[in-house]
Amino acid sequence: MAIEDDVLVIGGGLAGATAALAAAERDVRVRLVTYKQSTLRHASGLIDVLGYAPTDDGPLTNPYDALESLPDSHPYRLVGEAAIRKALAFFDELAGAAYAGSHTDANALVPTAAGTIKPTARYPTATAPGLASDRRDVLLVGFETLPGFDAPLAAAHLEAAGVPFDVRGATCSFPGIRRDDAKVTRYAHLLDVDEAIAVDAGEIGVRAALIEAVEGHLEGEARVGFPALLGDEHADEVRTDLADGLGVDVFEVPMGPPSLPGIRLEDLLYDALEDAGVRVTSGVPVVEYETAGASEDRIDHVVVDRNGAQVPHRATQYVLATGGLVGKGVQSERQRVYEPIFDCHVSHADDRYEWFVDGVFDEQPYARFGLSADGELRPLDADGKPEFRNLRAAGSVLGGYDYAAEKSGSGVSLATGYVAGTHAGEAVDEVIR
Ligand SMILES: Cc1cc2nc3c(=O)[nH]c(=O)nc-3n(C[C@H](O)[C@H](O)[C@@H](O)COP(=O)(O)OP(=O)(O)OC[C@H]3O[C@@H](n4cnc5c(N)ncnc54)[C@H](O)[C@@H]3O)c2cc1C
């Protein structure tokens, strides 16, 4: 007996979670099946819509102005500007006070742990006081046990990038942590619970000890940036305590992987899935599919591998959001690049030596590998016809864009997840009525 739902979303990254939430806006039964960790935990937690365009050298001031310059096959061109705006509004509603940036179409400029400036559309509220458009001087604070964030080096890079304020970096020891392999979640936990640590005079909380460690480095700066590890469950409270104690604004600099802002975004999405009544089945892969009788263009059910047991899942509509080459939604062998569940068409040069170019900083053809799709995001075969009537695709399983060069990864996942999920939810309604 197959497990029955109306919409089945395959893949639980940003694209799949958004698709499931968008489908659940309709009164339909939605299930999300996902396998391994998504890229959410590794990514910055920023919602990058479009930072760079092929026709511009520098970072884009307004991503919407550059949409027309993208190739026709780009996912943004498939879904259109109105859908991108709706998807962002959907995200804003979902994220509430946890994210900022909805007041403007312009990209915000967020300093990164590498000392670069990233153009992004939405950013965690914890990042907001650190924006590079703000002219107040900055002290960046790193920790001896956290080699992934070299505050003096990041400060030097930011100065070299020409930020309109003075920025210095200082390195302190983090109270209560001696090992340099401690996870960011360990730092966050100590701050969350304000763990008591031993000092000469007795015991104090980690937050007070951190304030003591940092205040001696301040030279009149109005804001202090820490690597993004300032608490998890009680992050707002931690930041407020540090800001009050130091008498400055406190912000987080996105870093990763693993990335605490990414983990927080994942938690936010999965809490929303639960609230929306989406059934989530995780840790299991979808391995194959069957079409409906003689009708080769309609998926009847997919098969989930539960520790060797083959469990059929049937739905009216399906969304494929299994990621790109990183998520294994698209895979490559010596002679071919392919989509492993439905064998949807992935266009690529026959000669594998044309998949790459020599220059490390040149545009790599493989970065754009993925499915092509129509306006409803139905994957297309080699002749440009929909592979299946009831399958849509979202996120980095789609081709035609280079998220790393464009800084568009999460924006594309959000917009295409929203469009694919909305169409899937609506198509169920059509069949039911
Ligand atoms: C290290 C790193 C850092 C990044 N940083 C940024 C950033 O700062 N900003 C930005 O905008 N973008 C960033 N990106 C890109 C961004 O994370 C992606 O573009 C993301 O949005 C793609 O989301 P997705 O949902 O399409 O895929 P994924 O996040 O890859 O999720 C796909 C999910 O599908 C699951 N899956 C795969 N096959 C199956 C199957 N057969 N059955 C069931 N489930 C399956 C996978 O296990 C995974 O959980 C980064 C990517 C990486 C790798």
The ligand as an ORCA input file, in Angstrom:
! r2SCAN-3c Opt
* xyz 0 1
  C      29.224     25.693      1.349
  C      28.108     26.444      0.678
  C      27.889     27.772      0.995
  C      26.882     28.490      0.358
  N      26.679     29.781      0.710
  C      25.659     30.472      0.152
  C      25.384     31.808      0.541
  O      26.063     32.378      1.373
  N      24.350     32.450     -0.056
  C      23.573     31.839     -1.004
  O      22.633     32.459     -1.508
  N      23.812     30.585     -1.389
  C      24.834     29.888     -0.837
  N      25.071     28.612     -1.214
  C      24.211     28.018     -2.221
  C      22.874     27.658     -1.598
  O      23.087     26.949     -0.396
  C      22.127     26.823     -2.546
  O      21.941     27.485     -3.768
  C      20.785     26.451     -1.915
  O      19.887     27.502     -1.869
  C      20.275     25.274     -2.646
  O      19.155     24.805     -1.963
  P      18.378     23.548     -2.494
  O      17.224     23.388     -1.593
  O      18.152     23.657     -3.946
  O      19.395     22.309     -2.359
  P      20.155     21.669     -1.127
  O      20.389     22.643     -0.046
  O      21.336     20.969     -1.729
  O      19.118     20.592     -0.577
  C      18.785     19.452     -1.293
  C      18.260     18.412     -0.335
  O      17.731     17.332     -1.101
  C      18.142     16.117     -0.496
  N      18.134     15.038     -1.486
  C      19.006     14.834     -2.510
  N      18.669     13.700     -3.168
  C      17.568     13.185     -2.539
  C      16.758     12.027     -2.751
  N      17.022     11.161     -3.731
  N      15.710     11.809     -1.929
  C      15.407     12.678     -0.924
  N      16.159     13.791     -0.676
  C      17.225     14.043     -1.481
  C      19.556     16.422     -0.017
  O      20.004     15.452      0.920
  C      19.353     17.821      0.561
  O      18.888     17.769      1.889
  C      26.079     27.870     -0.612
  C      26.295     26.527     -0.941
  C      27.294     25.824     -0.314
  C      27.514     24.388     -0.693
*
